[in-house]
Amino acid sequence: MSLDPERQQGFARSSRLSWPVRYGGACLSVIVATSVWSSSSLMHQDPFAIFVLSVVFTARFLGFGPAVFGTALSVMALDFFAFEPHFSLNLQSSDIARLVIFVFISLLAASLARQRSRAEVRADQSLEQVAAIVASSEDAIYSTTTDGIITSWNQGAEKLYGYRSDEVLGKPVLITVPPERVHESRSHFDRLTKGEPVESYQTERRRKDGSLVSVMLSVSPLRDRKGIVIGASAIARDVTSQIRAEQALQRSEKMATAGRLTAAIAHEINNPLEAITNLLYLARRDPSRSDQHLEMAEREVQRIADIAQQTLGFVREVSDPKTLNVASTLDEVLQLYLPKLNSRHIDLQKEFQDGCEIRGFSGELHQLFSNLIVNAVEAMPEGGRLRVRVSKRHEADGRGRAGVRVTLADTGTGISEHGRAHLFEPFYTTKRDSGTGLGLWLSEGIVRKHEGSIQVRTCTRPGRSGTVFSLFLPGSS
C-alpha cells in the first residue's frame, strides 16, 4: 500500500519548515495576489477573491500562523491599492465593513483549510499504520481487481505461497488455486460483484512449488468512495499445524472411546459365548436334541456377529457421506451400552420416528452418540432415567431446513454454571482421572461437520436436576 505524496505533505510539511520560510512564503503569496489583481481588469471588480485565495493557499501549505500574517498583509494591500484614495489609511465606513468581512472570511477559510490539512495528515498516518500492519502480518493479505488480477501482495503472502510480490503483481489470482477448486474462486467473485463477503472457511491453495497448503480463507469486497465494488481483498492463514493437531486429538479420543467400548462389548459377547458353551455341552449329552441345541447355538453366533458388525461402525472410515437412518444408528449404540444402563438401574425410554435419514458418516455418528450416552450414564451414578428421542423436524434458527432432531435427556446431576461456560472446550473435563476432556469438543466438531447444531439445557437444583442435549442434523434430501 502506498500513499499519495501530495497528501503526505500539506500541513505536515508546514511544521517542518523554518519560520522565515513560512512567513516569507505568506508575504510572497500576497505579493503574487496583488500582482494578479493589478494586472487583470476583471479582478478589479472583486478584489477580495484573489486575496482570500491567497490566504487559503497559505493556510493549506504553510500553516495557520502564516495565514493570519497573510490576512494582515492582504488588508494592507487592499487599503493601499484597492480602495481610494490609494496609498492612504483614510477609509470610509463601507470599506472598513468590507475589510472586516474579508478578515472574517479569510480567517474562517484559513481555519477550515488547516483542519482539512490536519485531518488528511491523521488519515495519512492511519493509512501508514495500516500499511505497516499489513506488510508485517504473518497472514497472507492480498488484493485483486474484479477480474481477479493481483494488485497487492504482502510478506505473509510471499511466505505462504512462495511467490515474491514482483512475480505475482498483475497476474491472475488463479495461480494460487488448485485446478479442482477453480470453480470455488469463480463463485467468490460472483458474490463479491454483488457486494457480498465470503466468510472465513477452510480450503486448500497451491504454492509456487506445486504443493498444497491448508488455509483458512476470507474474502471481502473493496469499494471506492461511491460504494462501487472495485476489487477484493483476501486474508489466508496457514492452518496445516492446527489440522494435524486436531487430527491427533481426534485419534486420541477415538482410542479413548474404543477403550470405553471394550468393556461393554466384552460383556455383551460374553453372554452368547457362555450360552454357546452350555448348548454344545447339552448337545453332546443329549444327542436326541442336538439339532435343537445347535440351532440355538447358531443364533447366539449370529448375535456375536451382529455385535461385531455394530462395533465396526466406530472404526470404519468412509471417504464420502452415506445415507444413514439416525434411529437405527443410535439404537445400535444403545444396545452396546444396555448392560451398563441396566447395572446402573437407569430406565431407558426410546421414542424413534420412522424415516429419519440423513447424509453422514456412520463411524462419526457412532462416536457422537457414544460420547453423549457415556456422559449421561456417568451423570447418574445412583440410577435415573434416560430419554432418547429421534424425530423429523425443521431447524428453528430461521433457515427452516428439514432434518432430524435427536434429544438425549437424563435425570443426572446436571452441569454447573462454570462447566457450561467451558463445555465444548478441548481438554476441559470434570471427570479428573477418567476423562480426556475431548469428548464434547469432538462431538461438537462432528455435528458441525454434518452442518448441524447442538444445544444444551441443564439444571442443578435438587429434585429437578438433569441435562438435555439436543442435536439437529440436516436431512438427506
Helices and strands as residue ranges (DSSP letters): H 5-8, H 11-16, H 19-39, G 43-45, H 48-62, H 64-77, I 78-82, H 93-136, E 140-145, E 150-153, H 155-161, H 165-168, G 173-176, G 179-181, H 182-193, E 198-206, E 212-223, E 229-238, H 240-285, G 287-289, H 290-315, E 322-325, H 326-343, E 346-352, E 357-360, H 362-378, E 384-394, E 402-410, H 417-421, G 432-434, H 439-449, E 453-459, E 466-474
